[in-house]
Structures are given as C-alpha cells and as structure tokens.
Amino acid sequence: MRGAPGDGSPYRDGQRIHLGIARVSGPLVFVKGAEDVSYGEIAEVITSFGEVRRGRVLIIDGDTIAIQVFEGTSDFSSANTKVRFSGHSLTVKVSEEMLGRVFDGTGRPIDGAPAPIGGEERDINGAAINPVSRVYPKNFIQTGISAIDGMNTLIRGQKVPIFSSSGLPHNRLAAQIVRQATIPGEESKFVIVFVAMGVKHDDAAYFEETFRESGALENVVMFLNLADDPSIERTITPRVALTVAEYLAFDCDKHVLVVMTDMTNYCEALREVATARGDVPTRKGYPGYLYSDLASLYERTGRVIGSAGSITQIPIVSMPNNDITHPIPDLTGYITEGQIVLDPKLHRQGIYPPIAVLPSLSRLMKDGIGEGFTRDDHPNVANQLYGSYARVQQIRNIASIIGEEELSATDRKYLRFGDFFEQRFLNQGDDNRTIEETLDLGWKALELLPVEELSRLKKAQIEKYYQVPKNAAT
C-alpha cells in the first residue's frame, strides 16, 4: 500500500518519489530500482536546484526505467536528482474555452491568460477511430484555393497532406486555408486546431498575427512548439492537439480542421528518441515503427456514427531535398487519402500557390463533388483540365526540341491554355474564390482550346458553359 505523509514511505499524496538516477543519455534519464511503474506514466524529474521537469516512462527493462524528459536533461546530478512518478499517463484539459487561445506543445497556455477553468482531463494517447464506427467522408470543404477546390477537392473527414520543400510557401498556404476554410450551405464555421512543431519565432508570430487580423483566431486553438523548445516535446504535441480536436468534434459536435506543420520536425524528434533508446534504425535512420506511429496520428481523423461533428486533417510535410520518396512523405502517402504537392518550378515563376496539380491527388474527391455538392459540371471540368494540362507538358517537351514555330495550330493553342491555366487559374495570390468562381475560371481556360478537344465534357455542359471565343476561326 502507499504510505501516508510523514511515515517514511516514498509515497506522497498518491505519488512515488525515487532518489537518484543511474545515468543520462540525450533526452533520456535512467532510473534503477523503482517499483510499480507503468509504461507511458508521467514523471517529474526534480533537479538538485529544485527545478521540476516533466517526462514520461518510455522503457521498462527489468528494474531499469527510462524516462523521456520533455524540457531537456542539462544540469542533472546523478545523486541529488529526484524522480516523482505520478501514477497516470499524460493528460490534457479539454474545453470549449480553449478556442481563441494559444498553448505550448504540452497544452499549457502561453498567451498570458489563465488556464481554462472548465472542461475535463483526457488521456492524450487516443486510439484510431474504429472502422466499424466510421461514417464515409462526404461533403465538400471550400478552401477558396482553385487548385485544391477545383482539382483536388478536400472532403469533410478526409486526411490530405501538403508535400513541400525548403523555401516554398507552405506556411503561407496553411495560414490561408485556416482563414478561408468554410462549409458551403451551412451556417456553422470550421473550428481550427492549428499545430506548429519546431517553427521559428517569426513564423509563430506570423501565424498568430494573421489569424488575429483576419478574425479567425476566435475559432482557432493554437499549439506552438518553437524551434528552441525541447525537440522531445514535439513527440507529444500532435497527440495533445488531436485530443482537443476529438473533444470538440465528437463531444461538442463541431466540424474541426486540424492543420499540423511540420511533420518532418515531428519525425526528426521521434528519430532522436529512438536513437537514444537504442532502437534498430531503418531507412535514413528512422525507427521501424515510423509507419505505425504516423498512422496512430493520421487515423484519428474522420466522422463517427452518432456524432454530427468531424475531424479533417491537413498535415504539412517538408520533403528533404524535395525528395518525395523520402521515408516521411513516402509513408505519409500510404496512410492518407491523397496529397497536395508544391512545385519549386512554379514558385520560381512567381506563381502562388505553387501547387503542382498533376502529381497531386484527392482520393475521395469524386464522392463530394458534382450535383448536390458543388456543381453538376465539376467532375468533368476537373477531368478535362487534368487531361489538357497533361497534354501541355508533352507539347512543351516537344517544343523544347523542335521549336514552337514547328508546332501545329492546335498545339500552340494548348500552350496558350497552359500559360492561362498557370497564370490565372493556379496563380491567385491571397484571393478567396468560391467554387463557382473556380469552375467559371476553369471554363475560361478551356475556351482557349477547340471544342473538339474537349472530349471529357458532356455535350450539354459544353452548350451551357462553353463560350466560343471571337477568334475561334484562327
């Protein structure tokens, strides 16, 4: 039994205190001889200076216990350091009062306001949604970005990552999606859970200022793990955020959009922990359980039977060396339902957002567009734009060899279509376009092509939307 205070027992108020640590290895503290400790249990490491740092039990090997310390392990003394075991796993208080607030990576407020009073404590180690309880994702989400809404449509309850690389404006795109995401035809607004892991201070300030100026902050719960915060904290930040998202979606019946940037920083922190604990490395030094770990985050997304709410997830993955075959984007692509790919070449041309539509994909798009969702012509317009733009890439390759003057008249029209598509359809800056504006602009691009080239469109749709250009004869 646990003793009462003052009886000489190591237990105090339901907690256990262990004096001394065996050794320190990176972010891990090793303790020998502690009893009745559980995996994932939260511990407080008290330094010889009286500073308290939180951690969690990561390894139990016989009488040796490894504790992952969130705030780092500097200034630890083996003899004078105490470890206090809490007897429970890491929890976070969830409440609707968290809307409009900014928290650190562990869920503690950093906006100068007191912690939310109401709510309840929830274990952050939530499970993936049971497939039997899932509702198939449907219903269109309007991001206001033509390359997404028109050609890679986001569906409520879907998980679609954004694949980017160094120097590309993925932070700007993430902030724009947060500002503009709406549910057409419904009065309810999206609730945003925004998670930033390993971001610079100026990027964090940019996000907070952008959300505040646009008025979106009142519907946003922000979790910020800054670049100079302990990297180990990043391994729990997305789990804290998803626990809050689950409460808002399935307890409060809200539609929640979770934006997480940058998942590469999360995976780097996971690799650091795996190296410290001696796990066998696999590709690029990442642990063999990287796939299942990412799946444990991504699969907490969706809709469930009996709840009106939903969780839609947009993780942002910066690809090292712009390599889409790198383990992080590679495994992410297997788990999620598509991807949005940013293109350095389009970015160098001054096009924003620089979304490469051909390698991008939304696997659930067909179930949330068309009549009753967006517009009856949407599926066919998207298919025609894809097919025509793919033809543009082929013609550009040919033109680079034989010269544009040797191309046929039809091929030259395709080139004009390609330029219009990139400069007008893809390149929209910070404009917020409705789906009707996006589709109308798609038709304007297609009007640059001869009508006989529009084989993916129905005759009735061509008669309704296609306007013959005045110079069609040429």
NUNUMAR-985622 format. One line per 5 residues: number of its first residue (from 1); their letters; for each residue x, y, z of C-alpha. Coordinates in nm, 4 decimals, always signed. Each point is the difference from the previous one (the first is absolute). Layout:
<recs>
NUM = A = X/Y/Z | ...
</recs>
This chain:
<recs>
1 = MRGAP = +0.0000/+0.0000/+0.0000 | +0.1034/+0.3605/-0.0442 | +0.0988/+0.1607/+0.3274 | -0.1257/+0.3196/+0.1522 | +0.2104/+0.3162/+0.0150
6 = GDGSP = +0.2521/-0.0054/+0.2830 | +0.0223/-0.3774/+0.0452 | +0.3325/-0.0360/-0.1813 | -0.1584/-0.1489/-0.3113 | +0.1137/+0.1143/-0.3464
11 = YRDGQ = -0.3661/+0.0627/-0.0885 | -0.1413/+0.3504/+0.0368 | -0.3610/+0.0894/-0.0852 | -0.0394/-0.3003/-0.2291 | +0.3358/+0.0589/-0.1670
16 = RIHLG = +0.3335/-0.1820/+0.0303 | +0.3342/+0.1720/+0.0499 | +0.3273/-0.1667/-0.1033 | +0.3336/+0.1536/+0.1015 | +0.2889/-0.0113/-0.2443
21 = IARVS = +0.0344/-0.0908/-0.3665 | +0.2312/-0.2572/-0.1594 | +0.1030/+0.1912/-0.3112 | -0.1060/+0.2548/-0.2619 | +0.0010/-0.0655/-0.3760
26 = GPLVF = -0.1169/+0.2884/-0.2167 | -0.3643/+0.0722/+0.0893 | -0.0253/-0.3173/+0.2108 | +0.0526/-0.0438/+0.3727 | +0.0525/-0.3558/+0.1289
31 = VKGAE = -0.1188/-0.1038/+0.3446 | +0.0703/-0.3324/+0.1742 | -0.2015/-0.1681/+0.2710 | -0.3289/+0.1896/-0.0338 | -0.3050/-0.2190/+0.0488
36 = DVSYG = -0.3610/+0.0009/-0.1165 | +0.0655/+0.2200/-0.3035 | -0.2034/-0.0201/-0.3212 | +0.0965/+0.0652/-0.3614 | -0.1032/+0.3509/-0.1082
41 = EIAEV = -0.0321/+0.1180/+0.3605 | +0.0785/+0.3655/+0.0615 | +0.2941/+0.0795/+0.2268 | +0.1461/+0.3199/+0.1415 | +0.3773/+0.0230/+0.0142
46 = ITSFG = +0.1119/+0.2369/+0.2761 | +0.3550/+0.1307/-0.0419 | +0.2383/+0.0804/+0.2836 | -0.0957/+0.3667/-0.0514 | -0.3665/-0.0755/+0.0611
51 = EVRRG = -0.1045/+0.0400/-0.3647 | -0.2821/-0.2326/-0.1046 | -0.0001/-0.1455/-0.3514 | -0.2704/-0.2268/-0.1344 | +0.0568/-0.3256/-0.1830
56 = RVLII = -0.1593/-0.3336/-0.0719 | +0.1070/-0.3620/+0.0420 | +0.1279/-0.1223/-0.3359 | +0.1740/-0.3305/+0.0826 | -0.0442/-0.2582/+0.2756
61 = DGDTI = +0.2762/-0.2621/-0.0119 | +0.0109/-0.2082/+0.3180 | +0.0794/+0.2389/+0.2825 | +0.1215/+0.2720/-0.2420 | -0.2379/+0.2743/-0.1052
66 = AIQVF = +0.0688/+0.2608/-0.2686 | -0.1800/+0.3326/+0.0278 | -0.0346/+0.2318/-0.2978 | +0.0450/+0.3548/+0.1349 | -0.1866/+0.2661/-0.1953
71 = EGTSD = +0.2000/+0.3028/+0.1176 | +0.3478/-0.1494/-0.0534 | +0.2509/-0.1639/+0.2327 | +0.2631/+0.2689/+0.0569 | +0.1308/+0.0663/+0.3553
76 = FSSAN = -0.1053/-0.3423/+0.1279 | +0.1915/-0.1493/+0.2909 | -0.0183/-0.3772/+0.0368 | -0.0034/+0.0007/+0.3786 | -0.2175/+0.3000/+0.0839
81 = TKVRF = -0.2678/-0.0266/-0.2672 | -0.3408/-0.1281/+0.1086 | -0.2634/-0.1648/-0.2153 | -0.3648/+0.0209/+0.0970 | -0.2362/-0.2446/-0.1757
86 = SGHSL = -0.3572/+0.1217/-0.0387 | -0.1793/-0.3302/-0.0472 | -0.1800/+0.1139/-0.3196 | +0.0764/+0.0721/-0.3641 | +0.0193/+0.3472/-0.1525
91 = TVKVS = -0.3324/+0.1797/-0.0141 | -0.1207/+0.3334/-0.1329 | -0.2999/+0.2030/+0.1121 | -0.2481/+0.0340/-0.2855 | -0.2636/+0.2698/-0.0131
96 = EEMLG = -0.1801/+0.2317/-0.2421 | +0.1716/+0.2811/+0.1932 | +0.3184/-0.0940/-0.1881 | -0.1322/+0.1662/-0.3170 | +0.1858/+0.3214/-0.0716
101 = RVFDG = +0.2895/-0.1028/+0.2245 | +0.3685/-0.0795/-0.0569 | +0.1728/-0.2891/+0.1790 | +0.3451/-0.1532/+0.0027 | +0.0715/-0.3491/-0.1271
106 = TGRPI = -0.1203/-0.1659/+0.3206 | -0.3248/+0.1952/+0.0305 | +0.1072/+0.2727/+0.2438 | -0.1250/+0.3533/-0.0887 | +0.2650/+0.2429/-0.1304
111 = DGAPA = -0.2259/+0.2904/-0.0985 | +0.0108/+0.1682/+0.3401 | -0.3502/-0.1080/+0.1006 | -0.0745/-0.2525/+0.2749 | -0.0613/-0.3665/-0.0731
116 = PIGGE = -0.3596/-0.0906/-0.0922 | -0.2079/-0.0632/+0.3110 | -0.2598/-0.2388/-0.1381 | +0.0380/-0.3183/-0.1964 | +0.1343/-0.3428/+0.0803
121 = ERDIN = +0.3300/-0.1852/-0.0027 | +0.0569/-0.2329/-0.2963 | +0.2801/-0.2480/-0.0654 | +0.1950/+0.1203/-0.3052 | +0.0668/-0.3550/-0.1208
126 = GAAIN = -0.3232/-0.0347/-0.1907 | -0.0625/-0.2899/-0.2342 | -0.0757/-0.0028/-0.3701 | -0.3699/+0.0157/-0.0846 | -0.1534/-0.3472/-0.0151
131 = PVSRV = -0.0776/-0.0774/-0.3673 | -0.3386/-0.1397/+0.1041 | -0.0881/+0.3377/+0.1555 | +0.1116/+0.2090/-0.2975 | -0.2316/+0.1928/-0.2278
136 = YPKNF = +0.1279/+0.0220/-0.3581 | +0.1366/+0.3525/-0.0645 | -0.2201/+0.2178/-0.2200 | -0.0849/+0.3695/-0.0366 | +0.2182/+0.2570/-0.1673
141 = IQTGI = +0.2323/+0.2318/+0.1957 | +0.0642/+0.3331/-0.1721 | +0.3544/+0.1231/+0.0614 | -0.0320/+0.2909/-0.2447 | +0.3039/-0.1310/-0.1915
146 = SAIDG = -0.0792/-0.1010/-0.3591 | +0.2721/-0.2644/-0.0382 | -0.1428/-0.1801/+0.3047 | -0.3743/+0.0643/-0.0306 | -0.0152/-0.0536/-0.3742
151 = MNTLI = +0.2432/-0.2856/-0.0571 | +0.0943/-0.1583/+0.3353 | -0.3119/+0.0591/+0.2020 | +0.0183/-0.0386/+0.3758 | -0.2821/-0.2051/+0.1534
156 = RGQKV = -0.1238/+0.0302/+0.3573 | +0.1563/-0.2776/+0.2087 | +0.2912/-0.0495/-0.2403 | +0.3739/+0.0130/+0.0700 | +0.2061/+0.1616/-0.2769
161 = PIFSS = +0.3632/+0.1057/+0.0562 | +0.1791/+0.2878/-0.1689 | +0.3409/-0.1072/-0.1326 | +0.2408/+0.2924/-0.0117 | +0.3730/+0.0672/+0.0162
166 = SGLPH = +0.2384/+0.2618/+0.1326 | -0.0732/+0.3526/-0.1198 | -0.3555/-0.0673/-0.1148 | -0.2917/+0.1961/+0.1523 | -0.1693/-0.2879/+0.1856
171 = NRLAA = -0.0412/+0.2141/+0.3132 | -0.1770/+0.2691/-0.2008 | -0.2226/-0.2624/-0.1620 | -0.0839/-0.1558/+0.3377 | -0.0959/+0.3402/+0.1417
176 = QIVRQ = -0.2141/+0.0743/-0.3061 | -0.1883/-0.3291/+0.0342 | -0.0656/+0.0737/+0.3678 | -0.1373/+0.3462/-0.0861 | -0.2164/-0.1098/-0.2902
181 = ATIPG = -0.1256/-0.3533/+0.0689 | -0.3809/-0.0073/+0.0039 | -0.2882/-0.2435/-0.0321 | -0.2188/+0.1307/-0.2874 | -0.3696/-0.0018/+0.0760
186 = EESKF = +0.0415/-0.0318/+0.3761 | +0.0004/+0.2729/+0.2602 | +0.2517/-0.1746/+0.2225 | +0.3639/+0.0971/-0.0389 | +0.3011/-0.2230/+0.0136
191 = VIVFV = +0.1803/-0.0240/+0.3294 | +0.3740/-0.0068/-0.0664 | +0.2564/-0.1860/+0.2075 | +0.3331/+0.1376/-0.1201 | +0.3166/-0.1874/+0.0988
196 = AMGVK = +0.3469/+0.1434/-0.0656 | +0.2989/-0.2208/+0.0819 | +0.3565/+0.1280/-0.0071 | -0.0922/+0.3321/-0.1632 | +0.2086/+0.3159/+0.0266
201 = HDDAA = -0.1158/+0.2856/+0.2201 | -0.0770/+0.2255/-0.2965 | -0.2099/-0.2749/-0.1624 | -0.1948/-0.0481/+0.3244 | -0.0559/+0.3758/+0.0219
206 = YFEET = -0.1129/+0.0026/-0.3654 | -0.2620/-0.2681/+0.0647 | -0.1344/+0.1660/+0.3126 | -0.0101/+0.3476/-0.1556 | -0.1635/-0.1279/-0.3201
211 = FRESG = -0.2736/-0.1832/+0.1869 | -0.0630/+0.2955/+0.2306 | -0.0196/+0.2584/-0.2801 | -0.2383/-0.2147/-0.2065 | -0.2239/-0.0704/+0.2985
216 = ALENV = +0.0605/-0.3736/-0.0370 | +0.1777/-0.0277/+0.3362 | -0.3275/-0.0180/+0.1931 | -0.0658/-0.3353/-0.1699 | +0.3596/-0.1257/+0.0286
221 = VMFLN = +0.1762/-0.2001/+0.2705 | +0.3754/+0.0479/-0.0521 | +0.2732/-0.2304/+0.1261 | +0.3511/+0.1366/-0.0516 | +0.3203/-0.1981/+0.0441
226 = LADDP = +0.2732/+0.2442/-0.0950 | +0.3362/-0.0823/-0.1548 | +0.1840/+0.0678/+0.3275 | -0.2459/-0.2035/+0.2060 | +0.1089/-0.3530/+0.0915
231 = SIERT = -0.0270/-0.2188/-0.3078 | -0.1325/-0.2854/+0.2133 | -0.3088/+0.2096/+0.0739 | -0.0877/-0.0331/-0.3691 | -0.0709/-0.3699/+0.0423
236 = ITPRV = -0.3042/+0.0785/+0.2153 | -0.1193/+0.3289/-0.1549 | -0.2141/-0.1539/-0.2799 | -0.1552/-0.2446/+0.2465 | -0.0976/+0.2825/+0.2351
241 = ALTVA = -0.1534/+0.1915/-0.2908 | -0.1900/-0.2999/-0.1379 | -0.1434/-0.0720/+0.3449 | -0.1430/+0.3522/+0.0050 | -0.1267/-0.0447/-0.3574
246 = EYLAF = -0.1765/-0.3245/+0.0935 | -0.1750/+0.1704/+0.2899 | -0.1166/+0.2928/-0.2145 | -0.1156/-0.2299/-0.2828 | -0.1574/-0.2964/+0.1748
251 = DCDKH = -0.1101/+0.1541/+0.3317 | -0.0915/+0.3495/-0.1202 | -0.1185/-0.0999/-0.3525 | +0.2264/+0.2496/-0.1769 | +0.1698/-0.0353/-0.3365
256 = VLVVM = +0.3723/+0.0159/+0.0760 | +0.2836/+0.0617/-0.2436 | +0.3402/-0.1056/+0.1364 | +0.3032/+0.1573/-0.1686 | +0.3370/-0.1373/+0.1140
261 = TDMTN = +0.3310/+0.1483/-0.1096 | +0.2621/-0.1344/-0.0307 | -0.0266/-0.3795/+0.0246 | +0.3640/-0.0331/-0.1041 | +0.1028/+0.1735/+0.3245
266 = YCEAL = -0.2189/-0.2462/+0.1908 | +0.1667/-0.2973/-0.1715 | +0.3474/+0.1421/+0.0692 | -0.0869/+0.0175/+0.3711 | -0.1304/-0.3568/-0.0157
271 = REVAT = +0.3290/-0.1122/-0.1556 | +0.1934/+0.1771/+0.2750 | -0.1922/-0.1901/+0.2676 | +0.0373/-0.3294/-0.1863 | +0.3765/+0.0486/-0.0241
276 = ARGDV = +0.0291/+0.0811/+0.3717 | -0.1921/-0.3121/+0.0992 | +0.2042/-0.2209/-0.2330 | -0.2687/-0.0953/-0.2514 | +0.1192/-0.1664/-0.3198
281 = PTRKG = -0.0026/+0.2636/-0.2769 | -0.1456/-0.0566/-0.3462 | -0.0105/+0.2321/-0.3025 | +0.1819/+0.3300/+0.0599 | +0.0425/-0.0959/+0.3667
286 = YPGYL = -0.3714/+0.0200/+0.0809 | -0.1453/-0.2684/+0.2291 | -0.1811/-0.2963/-0.1499 | -0.3223/+0.1062/+0.1699 | -0.0135/+0.3374/-0.1813
291 = YSDLA = -0.2887/-0.1215/-0.2173 | -0.2137/-0.1181/+0.2912 | +0.0831/+0.3116/+0.2012 | -0.1129/+0.2316/-0.2806 | -0.3094/-0.2145/-0.0524
296 = SLYER = -0.0878/+0.0403/+0.3688 | -0.0252/+0.3757/-0.0678 | -0.1571/+0.0066/-0.3447 | -0.2644/-0.2628/+0.0774 | -0.1496/+0.2146/+0.2778
301 = TGRVI = -0.1715/+0.1863/-0.2849 | -0.3490/-0.0484/-0.1369 | -0.3679/-0.0161/+0.0909 | -0.1658/-0.2434/+0.2402 | -0.3495/-0.1389/+0.0365
306 = GSAGS = -0.2100/+0.1911/+0.2506 | +0.1921/+0.3287/-0.0236 | -0.0776/+0.2972/-0.2214 | +0.3604/+0.1195/+0.0202 | +0.3019/-0.0945/-0.2086
311 = ITQIP = +0.3795/+0.0271/-0.0077 | +0.1755/+0.0877/-0.3252 | +0.3779/-0.0034/+0.0051 | +0.2608/+0.1844/-0.2095 | +0.3525/-0.0956/+0.1096
316 = IVSMP = +0.2812/+0.1938/-0.1665 | +0.3112/-0.1993/-0.0901 | +0.3172/+0.1759/-0.1155 | +0.1873/-0.2472/-0.2201 | +0.3797/-0.0035/+0.0564
321 = NNDIT = +0.1707/+0.0842/-0.3312 | -0.3475/+0.0159/-0.1579 | +0.0068/-0.3817/-0.0047 | -0.3534/-0.1407/-0.0035 | +0.1449/-0.3509/+0.0516
326 = HPIPD = +0.1495/+0.1011/+0.3364 | -0.1396/-0.2217/+0.2805 | -0.2185/+0.2727/+0.1533 | -0.2007/+0.1044/-0.3113 | +0.0152/-0.3557/-0.1306
331 = LTGYI = -0.1622/-0.1525/+0.3090 | -0.2379/+0.2943/+0.0381 | -0.1278/-0.0591/-0.3526 | -0.0820/-0.3624/+0.0830 | -0.2068/+0.0975/+0.3052
336 = TEGQI = -0.1844/+0.3084/-0.1236 | -0.2602/+0.0458/-0.2739 | +0.1996/+0.1987/-0.2517 | +0.2496/+0.2856/+0.0044 | +0.0453/+0.3629/-0.1059
341 = VLDPK = +0.3463/+0.0504/-0.1518 | +0.1734/+0.3390/-0.0174 | +0.2315/+0.0571/-0.2979 | +0.3288/+0.1977/+0.0247 | -0.0158/+0.0747/-0.3741
346 = LHRQG = -0.3397/+0.1702/+0.0276 | +0.1247/+0.1890/+0.3053 | +0.2989/+0.1327/-0.1953 | -0.2460/+0.1282/-0.2631 | -0.1721/+0.2084/+0.2673
351 = IYPPI = -0.3141/-0.2145/+0.0080 | -0.1793/-0.0242/+0.3345 | -0.1086/-0.2438/+0.1187 | +0.2547/-0.2089/-0.1955 | -0.2135/-0.3154/+0.0006
356 = AVLPS = +0.1026/-0.2650/-0.2516 | -0.3397/-0.1392/-0.0944 | +0.1207/-0.3034/-0.1975 | +0.1780/-0.1851/+0.2857 | -0.2610/+0.1220/+0.2494
361 = LSRLM = -0.2957/-0.2198/+0.0830 | -0.3149/-0.0139/+0.2115 | -0.1216/-0.3599/+0.0111 | -0.3390/+0.0915/+0.1477 | -0.0653/+0.2933/-0.2329
366 = KDGIG = -0.2522/-0.1849/-0.2193 | -0.2260/-0.0659/+0.2998 | -0.0417/+0.3655/+0.0965 | -0.0327/+0.1921/-0.3255 | -0.2585/+0.0311/-0.2743
371 = EGFTR = -0.3718/+0.0581/+0.0183 | -0.1209/+0.0379/+0.3577 | +0.3488/+0.0851/+0.1277 | +0.1726/+0.2570/-0.2233 | -0.1267/+0.0310/-0.3594
376 = DDHPN = -0.1121/-0.2563/-0.2558 | +0.2925/+0.0714/-0.2358 | +0.2728/-0.0203/+0.2661 | +0.1157/-0.3638/-0.0537 | +0.0252/+0.0384/-0.3767
381 = VANQL = +0.1654/+0.3422/+0.0131 | +0.2629/-0.1341/+0.2412 | +0.0681/-0.3016/-0.2246 | +0.0270/+0.2210/-0.3084 | +0.2364/+0.2437/+0.1692
386 = YGSYA = +0.2192/-0.2904/+0.1116 | +0.0086/-0.1561/-0.3449 | +0.0634/+0.3290/-0.1807 | +0.2746/+0.1125/+0.2381 | +0.1718/-0.3389/-0.0293
391 = RVQQI = -0.0029/+0.0509/-0.3783 | +0.1589/+0.3428/+0.0524 | +0.2974/-0.1585/+0.1755 | +0.0522/-0.2385/-0.2933 | -0.0187/+0.2817/-0.2559
396 = RNIAS = +0.2432/+0.2135/+0.1998 | +0.2496/-0.2858/-0.0067 | -0.0399/-0.0337/-0.3760 | +0.0303/+0.3777/-0.0499 | +0.3257/+0.0051/+0.1935
401 = IIGEE = +0.1424/-0.2355/-0.2642 | -0.1493/+0.1127/-0.3335 | -0.0982/+0.3574/+0.0862 | -0.3456/+0.1506/+0.0513 | -0.0229/+0.1210/-0.3589
406 = ELSAT = -0.0069/-0.3632/-0.1190 | -0.3042/-0.0854/+0.2117 | -0.3487/-0.0394/-0.1450 | -0.2647/+0.2657/+0.0523 | -0.1760/-0.2223/+0.2530
411 = DRKYL = +0.3221/-0.0567/+0.1935 | +0.0589/+0.3757/+0.0191 | -0.3500/+0.0404/+0.1438 | +0.0897/-0.2531/+0.2647 | +0.3038/+0.2100/+0.0910
416 = RFGDF = -0.2196/+0.3082/+0.0375 | -0.2361/-0.2067/+0.2140 | +0.2933/-0.1102/+0.2174 | +0.1179/+0.3568/+0.0549 | -0.3525/+0.1173/+0.0882
421 = FEQRF = -0.0529/-0.2979/+0.2306 | +0.3184/+0.0710/+0.1954 | -0.0196/+0.3798/+0.0064 | -0.3755/+0.0377/+0.0610 | -0.1378/-0.3257/+0.1411
426 = LNQGD = +0.2890/-0.1134/+0.2236 | +0.1421/+0.3451/+0.0718 | -0.2552/+0.1729/+0.2216 | +0.2020/+0.1527/+0.2835 | -0.2033/+0.0435/+0.3168
431 = DNRTI = -0.3342/+0.0219/-0.1822 | -0.2845/-0.2033/+0.1465 | -0.1930/-0.1570/-0.2890 | -0.3339/-0.1749/+0.0242 | -0.0383/-0.3344/-0.1749
436 = EETLD = -0.2169/+0.1710/-0.2633 | +0.2781/+0.2506/-0.0733 | +0.2512/-0.2839/-0.0209 | -0.2092/-0.2015/-0.2456 | -0.0815/+0.3071/-0.2119
441 = LGWKA = +0.3724/+0.0773/-0.0218 | +0.0624/-0.3597/-0.1019 | -0.2467/+0.0425/-0.2872 | +0.1769/+0.3211/-0.1093 | +0.3233/-0.2002/-0.0221
446 = LELLP = -0.1688/-0.2762/-0.2003 | -0.1478/+0.2555/-0.2416 | +0.3544/+0.0491/-0.1298 | -0.0180/-0.3526/-0.1454 | -0.2033/-0.1157/-0.3004
451 = VEELS = -0.3300/-0.1507/+0.1058 | +0.0874/-0.3289/-0.1689 | +0.2887/-0.0401/+0.2493 | -0.2383/-0.0002/+0.2980 | -0.0702/-0.3725/-0.0063
456 = RLKKA = -0.0490/-0.0348/+0.3777 | -0.2922/+0.2424/+0.0134 | -0.3626/-0.0822/-0.0719 | -0.1648/+0.1639/-0.3015 | -0.2653/+0.1597/+0.2225
461 = QIEKY = +0.2690/+0.1496/+0.2235 | +0.1858/+0.1429/-0.2983 | -0.3212/+0.1574/-0.1306 | -0.0723/+0.1496/+0.3435 | +0.3420/+0.1284/+0.1075
466 = YQVPK = +0.2335/+0.0140/-0.3013 | +0.0165/+0.3388/-0.1705 | +0.1560/-0.0047/-0.3470 | +0.2871/+0.2500/-0.0068 | -0.0284/+0.2818/-0.2550
471 = NAAT = +0.3233/-0.1114/-0.1673 | -0.1062/-0.3673/-0.0141 | +0.0409/+0.0003/-0.3766 | +0.3718/+0.0480/+0.0320
</recs>
